Amino acid sequence: MAAEAHDRPSEKFTLRLRRYDPESGDAPYWDTHTIELEPYRSVLEGILQARDRFDGSIGIRCSCRQAICGSCGVRVNGEPALACHTHLDAALAGSRDGVIEIEPMGNMPVLKDLIVDMEAVHWKKIQRVTPWLFAKQPVPEREYLVAKDAMVDVTQTMACIQCGACVSDCLAMEVDPLFVGPAALAKAYRFVGDPRDDEHYSRLNDLAQDPHGIFDCTHCFKCVDACPKDVNPMGQIMRLRRIATSDHHIVDDNNGERHEQAFTTLIKDNGLLWEAELLPRSYGGNSWFGKFAPPAGKELLSSLPAILKALLRGKVSPLGALKPHRIPKQDLKSVQQIFERVEGREQRYELNLYVVGEDESPPAPVEEVPVAAGLVVDVPADPPQSAAPGDAAGGEEPDAGEGAAEGSES
């Protein structure tokens, strides 16, 4: 019999830690230590052993050690992770050269070694979205009654443990540090999706009009992959956009709503995106004549250097810019049928994994069958048929009670 995971003997693992102390004035450097632990132990335990045995100055933040508090967020082999939730053997398998690399999270200032200043970035942006509920008026005499699906809906964002992993890997924040960020916007949906909140429109309008708000997300999916709790921050950002534009009809100063409309129309009309038309339609109007509008002309002139560079490098051809890309008529008809089906629904269908799906089938009723002396075994009232009935001795299946009795006696 194979040994259980917790019975595996200790092994040696090499940790390469990114060290940095801003107060010292020295540049960041790598520090290597070899620790000895069972493979099922966590990376956090490895770091703590290195600190206890070799260098007590190693800085690491941790608390619960059960993937609940989110304190021990780091990068393991370049990927965001909770140190307490990452096993040493899994980290070793993902390493490039047999050495487990551990770095502080990105997009946040480093205080010391693996400890980052979450107050300066993460918590500041959480405060930006007003993370509390404004009670809907009038306040009921007893309590608010909320539909089950509405509460299940916001449960996904309530699962966030504020570890900052999504902020660490957000590419939009690397380019624009002022971007509100995936964690804060997921938190915003927790209240926008709550029917008890009375400030849905003001929240959405604020985040839509902000040039660093919901339309600043670049859809890179990094936050989705980074989240250890499947909060799906990018999905929540997309839902904030849909509610703002489709339900509240907010037209923002960032052209986010017009850009989405132009994008959707071009796909619906051609089956493929016509890139040359996307910019003028986003700024000048959602039609072929949009390019003649003054705002579109101004934007086209400011984009001229980038357009010329694309032409010189062969990424765009003049004919390709003037003529739309089209797919075969039959395929285009299929695409348009998808639009008709989606737009023809009376109510928008939200793909939230916490809501979509069916409840599990109730377990089959069981009955008590007396077997050997003093033993009682629960078996299904209608036990499932064997896949190969002929496998039983004599080509017949043994009686359920007899089989259970034989098993208990052996």
N, C-alpha and C positions, 0 to 999 in steps of 0.2 A: 504493500500500500504506500502510495506517495505521501511524503511528509506534509503535514499541514503548513500553511504559510507562516504561522507563528512559531513553528518548530525549526525553522531554518536557522543555521548557525550564523554568527557574526561574520561580517566581511569588511574588508577595507575599502573605503571610498575616499577619493581625492576631491576636495572642495577648493575652487578658485574663487575667492571673495574679492569684490570690488571695494577697495578701501579709500576713504576720503574724509579728511577733517578740515573744514574751511578755516578754522581758527589757527591751524598750523602754518598756513600759507603754502604748503606743499601741494603738488599736483596729485590727482588720483592715481592709484597704482593697484596692482593685483597682488593678493596675498594667498598663498597656497598652504593647505593643511590636510593631512591624512587622518581620517577618523575611522573608528571601528564600531559598527553597529549592525544589527540585523537588517536585512534588505527591506523589510516591511516598515521600518521606522521612517519618520518623516525627515525632510530636509531641514526643518526647524530644529529637530533634535540633533542633527549633525552639526549645525551651526553652534548650538549651545554647548555641545561637547567640545568643539574646537575652542570656544571662548573659555570654557572651564579648564581645559587641559593645556592650551598653548598660549593664548593671548586674551587676557581679561579685558582688553580695551575694545574688542570687536563690538560694534553697535548694531543691535537688532531690536525691533519693537515686536512684542508678542503679548498675548494675554490668555485667551481661552484654550488654545491648542486644539480646537474642535471645529474649525471652519465656521465659526459663528460671529466672532467679534470683528473680523476683517483687519486686525492690527498687523499681521505678519506678511502683508503683500510685498512681494519682491519680483524680480525677473529671474527665472531659472532657465538657463541655456537660451537667453534672449527672449523668452516668452513670459508674460505676466502669470503669476501663480500665487496661491497662498502657500507659504513655506510649510505650514502645519498640515496641509492637505495634499502634499506631493510626496510620494514615497521615494526613498533613495534609489530603489531598483528602477523605477519608472524614469527618474531624473537621469540616471546613468544611461538608460537605453536611448534617451533623447539627446545625449551629449555628442559633440563632434569628435573628440579625441580621447574619450574615456575619463574626462575630467568634468565634474559638474560645476558650471559657472553660475555664480549668484551675484546679481547686481541690484541696486536700488531701482525703484520704479521711475518711469520717465515722466516728463512734463511737469515735474514738481522739484523745487529746490532741495538739494541734499543737505540735511543737517549734520549727519555723521554716518559714514559707512552705508549701511542699508536702511537708515532712517531718513525719511523725506518729510518735508514741511507740508503736511496736508492742509493745515490751516490757511496757508498762503494761497492755495489754488482750489483744492477740492471743496473744503467747507465754505470758502468764500463764495463759490459758485452755487452751492446748495442754498445758501442764504439768499442768493440773487433771485430764486424762483418763489420766494415767500413760502417756505415749506410748512405751512399749517393751514387748517381748514377754516373757511369763513362760513359760518352756519347760515343755511338758507332760511330766508324769512317768509312767513312768520314762523317762529320757533314753536314746534308742537308742544302741547301740554305734557306729554309723557316722553315718547322717544320717536326718532325717525324710523319709518319702515322702509327698508331698502330691498329691492329685488335680489334674489340669490345670485343671478348672473352678473349683476352690477358689482357685487362685492367680490365674486370670484374673478372678475375682470381686473380689478385693481390689485388683487393678490399677487400678481406677477411682479409688479413694481414694488410692492411691500416686501418682497423677498430679498431686496437689496440689503447687503450688510455694510455698505459704505466702505468697501476695501480700497476703492480707487483704482482697481485693475483696468477698468475701461478708460479712465482718464489717462492712465499711464501709456496706453497704446493708441490713443486717439490721434490719427494723422491730421485731422482738421485743427486740433489744438497745437500741433507742431508748427503749422503754417500761421495760424491765427490764435495766439495765446488768449485773446479776449473772448473766443468762442465759449458760450455758456457750458458746453460739454455734455457728454452722454449721461453721466450720473445725475446731474442736476435736471436735465430735461426728462429723464425717466421719472425722477421725483415729481416733476411738474405734472406728468400724466397721472400720477397717483391721486392728485386732487382734481384735475380736469375730468378724469374718469369716474369720480365719486359724485353721485347724484345729490349728496347732501351739501356740496360746496356751492356757494352763491356767487362766485366770481369767475365762472368759466370764461366768459367773453373777455373780461379785462386781462385775465392771465394769458389767453391765447393772443389777443391783440398786442399785448406787451412783447411777447416772445416773437411774434411775426414781424413787428415793426423794427425790432432790434436787429441791426446789421450783423450781429454776432449771435443771433438766436436760432430758431428752428430751421431756417433756410440756409444756415451756414454748414450744415452737415454734408459731407461728401460721399456718403453711402459706401464707405470702405469695408464695412463689416468687421473691423478689428475689435470693436467693443463687444460685438456679439460673441466672437470667439474667446475674448478675454474673460468674460463674466463667469465666475465659478458657480453662480446661482441661477443661471438661465433667465436672467431678467430681460434680456434682449433689448438693450437700450435703444439701438437704432430702430427697432420695430416700434417702440413707444414714440420716438421722434416722428416717424412717418404717420403714426396715428394722430399726433398733435397737429400735423399739417393737414390731414384729411378733415379733421373736425373744424379747424380754423377756416379752411377754404370752402368745403362742401356744406357744412352745417351753419357756420356763422358768416360765410361769404366775406371774409376779411380780405381786402385787397391791400397788400403791404407795399411799402416804399422800396423794398428790396427787389421787386419784380419776381418774387418767389412764386406767387400765385399765378401770374401771367406766364412765367416760364413753364410751370407744370401744365397749364392749359395748352401752350404751344407744343410742348413735347407730346402730349396725348393726341392732339389733333394730327400732327405729322405722322405718327405711327398709325393712326386710324385711317388716314387717307392713302398712305403709301405702303404700309406694312413694315417699313424701315424708317429710321431717323434720317431726315434731310438736314444735315448739320448746318449748311449754309443759310437755311431759313430759320433756324432755331433762335439765333441772337436777334435778328430784326423783328421777328414776331413777338419775342418776349418783351421788347421795349416799345415797339410801334403798333402792335395790334395783331390779333390772331388771324391773319389772312395774308395772302400774297402781297397785298398793298402795304403791309406793315413797314416794309423797308423804306418807304417814302415819308414816313412820319419823322419829324425833327428829332425826337429822342432816339429813334433807331439810327438815324444818320450820325448823330453825335457819338453813339456807342460804337458804330462801325469804324468811324475815324480813329477812335482811341484804340481799337483792336487791330488797326491796319498793320503795325509792325509784326504782330503775331501771325496775321494772315499771310504776309509776304514771306516770313520765315517758313511757314508750312508749305507754301508754293515752291520755294527754292529747294526744300528738302524732299519734295515729291509726296508729301503726305496728303496734299490736296491738289486736284487738277482743276483748271478753269471750267472745263466741261462738266466735271463732277459737281462743281459748286452751283452751276446754272441749271443743271438738269437733275430732277429728283431721282433718288434710288427707288426702284419699284421691284416688287416680287411678282411672280405669276398671278394672273387674275384669280385662279381658283384658290390659291393660298391667301391672297388678299381678302377674298370673300370669307374665308375661315376666320381670319383675324378680326374682320368687322363683325362677324357673328358673335365673337367673344365680347366685343364692346357692347353690342346690342343686348346680350344676355346680362352683363354686369350692370349696365345703365338702366335696364328695364326693371330691375328689382325695386320694390317699394321701399325696402330698407337695406341700407348698406351692410354687407356681410364682412365682418371683421375676422381676420385670421389670427385669433389669439389662442395660443395653445392651451391656455388655462380654461378656455370656455368651449372651444370646438371639440366635438367628440361625443361619445356615448358613455353612459354610466356602465360600469361593469355588470355583467349578468349576475343575478343572485346565485349563490352557491346551491348546488343540488341538495335536496333534503336528504338527511341521513337517518338510518335506523340502527338501533343497537342489536347486534347479533351475539348471542352467548356462544363462547367457544370453549377453550380449556377451563379447567376448574378455577372459578373465581375471576376469569378474565372477560372483559367486554370490549369489543372493537366496533368503532363506527365505520360503516361502509355506505356508499351511496345507495339510495333506494333503487335506482336503475343504473347499476355499474356499467361502465363503458365496455363494449365488446373488444376482445383482443384483436390485434391486427393480423395475427396468424393463428386461428383457432386450432389448426392441425398440429401446432407445436406441442400441445399438451399430450400426456401419455394416452395412448389409445385413440388419439385424434379427437378427443373431447376435452373441453375446459373443465377444470375441477370446480366443485361448488365453492362459492365465496367463503362460506363458513369453514369448510374443510381446509381450504388453503390457508386461512388465517390461523386455524388451530395447529396445522403442521408447522407453520412458521414460528409460532410461539413456543412450541415444544422443542424445536431445534435450537 
